Amino acid sequence: MPHTADQLKHEAALRALEYVRDGMVLGLGSGTTAEHAVRELGRRVREEGLKVRGVPTSEKIGQLARQVGVPLTTLEEDPQLDVTIDGADEIDLTTLDAIKGLGGALLREKIVALSTREEILIVDESKVVQHLGEHTAVPVEVVQFGWSRTVDALFALGCMPVRRESAEGEPFISDSGNYLIDCKFAKIENPQLLGERIIRVVGVVEHGLFIGIAKRAIVAGEGGVCVVEKS
């Protein structure tokens, strides 16, 4: 019987936790796949006495961590993290470059990722692509002031930019108080160059291209779970 997407996410999360050791300070990624890892961490803390601390990448994941019993810390208290376990919206397994931010936490996710010794991305096989942008727009976090001017500048880069809205039809506000602009490109030939061009736009806070950051990817599919490491 085929696995459900949720089961695949759970399997990827379990494999990622094999890299967690007692005493580690962890980055707690956002998204549905990362939530599986946080719930299992909580179980191990409660039932097995695992001693870890976590820095959440979103208010939502911080709330979940508190609910399941994962002790929390901050980057001010623990500026160097051991391992971060996070999801991805798309990933190129030849480079481990990824698009993240459809959940709205890309700024905090990138700050945490760049503060960790080892970034592990956990995905189900539906997130694997031949090239970034194949299915997913690139989320870009922008300040609210003058946002329409920022959108015009993003459009000039060759994308179709759309301001994200909440379920109620209001502008989506990130945990950091910014708007998110979803930028759909026809094809991303050079993700690193594109990221550099996006970040130079005045009004842009951060983008969802995670280039050269991940050290390991864990992919769950019908054929099992595979681990891809950066060469």
NORZIFEN-V996883 format. One record per helix or strand of 3 or more residues. SS is the DSSP state (h for helix, s for strand). FROM is the first residue (numbers start at 1). LEN is the number of residues. If there is no record, write none. Layout:
ss	from	len
SS	FROM	LEN
SS	FROM	LEN
//
This chain:
ss	from	len
h	5	15
s	25	4
h	32	17
s	53	4
h	59	10
s	81	6
s	90	3
s	97	3
h	106	8
s	116	9
h	125	3
s	138	5
h	147	9
s	159	5
s	179	7
h	191	9
s	204	4
s	216	6
s	224	6
//
